[in-house]
């Protein structure tokens, strides 16, 4: 009987080890991206990280960008673009590093400007659930890295984004501040047990006042900072999947969108509203990973839209 118990125990241990190894090697569990708190930005991806999640390679550089390591100052004859954004720009765990919008743009711009510039860099300063105020704070902290062009990539929800806060870090399972000791533990914490509600975070998410107006003001400040650094500013907004087709955007979203349009006209901001473009795109559902995020095909379409505008700006810069 004792021998049987030992055999059963050994089998269980071997099985657990096999599960642990499989979770680590196949899915990247036990090695999630780590976040750090910041009093102004709210939170950042911790710098200098590399991981592979569900087969997708993710790299975070020394400036908390989803980009390869960079120098603060670009090399001569370099086109440098800085993208500021949230999870759509970042790509999340479902997007391989080579399939992010920034990497797709890097290759496209390098091909389109071949022979005119020695190098093209598209920097990706982004994090999940950032809004215009987070992105403004990042720009105030780090600057534009002498980018000739700054692209602010937002979605409709970002018009209603709340103030930056570090409360999710270490409290929300999607914003861990340390790596779990075992892959099995991360699997359990992330997918088995339920996240406990955090009253203070819930209260912050119910921020009162004119959120749309506050976020428009943040966008205006981003524009002003880019102008101060002699950069060109491009604003791009993607729609939620449910906004495409009928019945379309909800009333409060229509009003917010109109305010944004009027704001960009008054501020003379180059603005691309992707909603009408996607409305004219057949089988547009195939571009989405979920109700808000784009998949590889969606990233390719969006990067082509942005590329056309950036090439126009590059030609204007060259003509000066």
N, C-alpha and C positions, 0 to 999 in steps of 0.2 A: 504493500500500500504506500509506503514511504517512497519507494522507487517510482511508482506511478505519479505521485505528487511532484517529485523532482522533474520527471519528464514533462509533465504538463506545464510546470513553471518555466522550464527551459524553452519549450515551444512558444509560450506567451512572450518571453523575453526576446526570442529571435524574431517573432512576428512584429513586436513593437519596434525593434531595431530596423527591420525591413520597411515598416511604415514611415519611420522617421527619415531614413535615407531617401525613400521615394518622395516624400513631401519636400525635402530639401532640394534634391536633384531635378525633379520634374516640374515643381511648381514654385520653388524659391522661398518656401516657408522658412521661418526663423531668420530671414534676412530682409525684412520690410524696409522701405524708406523711412528714415527718421526725421522728425520735425523739431525745430527749436523755436522757442518763444522770442518775440521781439516787441518792445513797448510801443513802437510806432507802426510797424508793418503788421503786427499781430502774430504772424508766424512765418517761418521760412523752412524750406527743405534744408536740412543740415548740409553744409558744404562737403565736397569731396566724398561722394558716395557712388558705389557701383553695385548693382544687383541684377538679377534676372528673375522676373515674375511671370509665371505661366508661359515660359519660353521667350518672353520679350526682354530685351536688354534695356536697362535704364542706367543712365550716367548723369550725375549731378556735379557740376564743377565747383571751383573755389568761391564763386559768387552766388551759390545756390540756384544756378540756372540749370535747366535740362539741356546742357550743351557740353562740348568738349572743353578742356582747359583753354583759357584765353589769356592774352596780355591786356592790361588795362588800356593801352594805346595800340590801335591797329598799325600793322606794318604799312609802309608806303604802297601806293597803288592797290589799296584794298577797299572793296565795297563792304561796309559793315551796316547791318540792319539789326535793330533791337526790337524784339517782340515782347510786349507786356501782356499778360493774360492770365486766365484761370485754367481749369482742367482741360478746356478745349484746346488751348495752345500747348499745354503740358503733355497731353496725350494719355496720362495715367498708366496704370499697369497693363492696359489692353493694347497699348501701342509700342511697338519696338522703336528704339532710338532712331533708326534709319527711316522710320515711317512717320515721324512727327512732322507737323507743318513746317517747322523751322528747317529741318533737314531736307525736306522736299524742295523748299524754296532755295536753299543753298545750292543744290544741284541744278535747279532750273535757271537761276540767275547766273551761275557760273557758265552754263552752256550758252545762254543768250548774250552774255557780255564777253565771250571768249576773245582774247586778243586785245581787249581794251583795259582789262584789269588783271593783276597777278593773282588776286585772291578774293573770294567772296565769303563773308561770315554772316550768318543769321543767328543771333543770340536769342535764347529762349528763357526769359525771366518770367516764371509762372509758378503757380501752385493751386491746388484744388480749392475752389470756393473763394478765391480772391475776387474782390470787386474793385471799382475805380479808386477807392480810397487806399486799399492795400497797394495797388500798383503805383499810385502817386507817391506813397511813402517809400516804396522801393526805389523809385527814381530819385527822390530827394536824398536818400541814403547813399546810393551808389553812383548816381549820375547816368548819363547815356552812353558811356564808354566810347565817346567820340564817334558814335554811329551817325552816318549821314541821314538815315531815315529811322524813325521810331513808329512802330505799328502798335496801336492799342487794339487788341482783339477781345471783344466782349460778346455776350449774348443777351437776349431780352431780359432775363432774370437779373442781370447785373445792374440794370437801371434801378432796381429796388434793393440792392445790396446794403447790408448793415455796416456799421463802423468796425474797423479792425479790432480783433480781440485775440488774445493768446489762450483763452479758456479751453478750446478744444485739445490743445497739446497735452498729451498724457492722460486725457480724460475720455476723448472720443477714440474708438478703435481705429478709425481711419487716419488718426494723427498721432501715432506712437512716438514717444520720446526716448525709447530704448528698445533694443532687440530682445525678443523673448528667448529664454534659455533653450527651448525645444520647439521644433516645428509643430509637434502635436499640440503643444500649449497654444501656439498662435492659431492653429486651426480651430481649437476649442473656443478661444476667446473671440475670434473673428466671425465664426459661422454657426457656432452652437449656442452659446449663451447670448442673451439679449443685453444690449447696452442699456445701462441705467440712465434715466433722464437726469439732466443736470439743470436744476432750477435757474441758476445764475446765467447759464448759457441760453436757456430758453427765453429768459427775460431780455437778454441782449438782442436776440433774434426778433423781438417784437418792438424794436426801436421805433419810436413815434416821430412825428414831424414829416417834413417834405423830403422823403428819401430820394425821390427822383431829382429834385432840385439840388440836393447836396451832392449827389453823384455827378450831375452835370457840371457843377462847380469844380469837382475834382478833375473831371476830364479837361475843363478849361485850364486848370493849373498845370496839367500834364502838357497841354499844348504850349503854354507859356514857357515851361522849362525847356522843351525841345527847341523853341525859337531862340531862347537865350544861349543855347549851345550850338546854334546854327544848324540844327537838324530839321528835316522835313517831317511833318506829322501826318499820319494816315490812321483814320478810325474805321474799324470794320466791325459790324455786328451781325452775328448769326442768329437765326430764329430757332425757337423750340419746334420740335417735329409737329406738335399739334397746331401750330400757327399756320402751317402750310396747307393750302387748299381751303375747303369749307369745313366749319364756319369761320376759320381763321383766328386771328388774335382776339383775345377778350377785350372788353371795353376799356378797362384800366390800362391794358398794354397798348392799345391803339392810341390812347391819350399820351402815354409816356413816349411812345415812338414819335408822335407828332411834336412833342416838346423837344425831343432830341434832334429831329430834323430841323426845326426852327433855330435851335441853339447852334447847330453846325453851320447853318447859313449865316447867322449873325456873326459867328466867330470866324467865318471863312475857313472851316475845317474840311479837308478832303475826307469825304465820308462814303463808305460803301455799305448799303443795306442789302444783305444777302437774301432777305425774304423774297423780293420779287424775282430774283434770279432763280432761287430754288422753286418758286411757284411755276416757273416756266421749264423746269427740269423734269423729264419723264422719269418715273419710278424713283422718285426722290427718297422714298423710305429706305432704299438700298444704300444710301449714303450715311445712315445713322447707326451708331452702336447701341443707343438707347434713345430716350425721349429728348436728349439734349446734346449728347456727345457724338462726334463723327467717327466713322471707322476709316480704314485706309483709303477706300474709294472716296469718301467724303473729304478727307484731308487733301487728296489729290485735286479734287474739284476746287476746294477753297484756296489751296495754294496757287492754282492757276489764276483764280480771280485776283488774288493779291499780287501775283507776279506781274500781271498786266499794268496795274497801277504803279508798282515800284519801278518798272522799266520806263514808264513815262516820266517819273520823278528823276530817275538816273539821267535820262536824256536832258532834262531841264538843268540839272546840276552841271552836266558836262558842257552845256552851252554858255554857262556864265564865264 
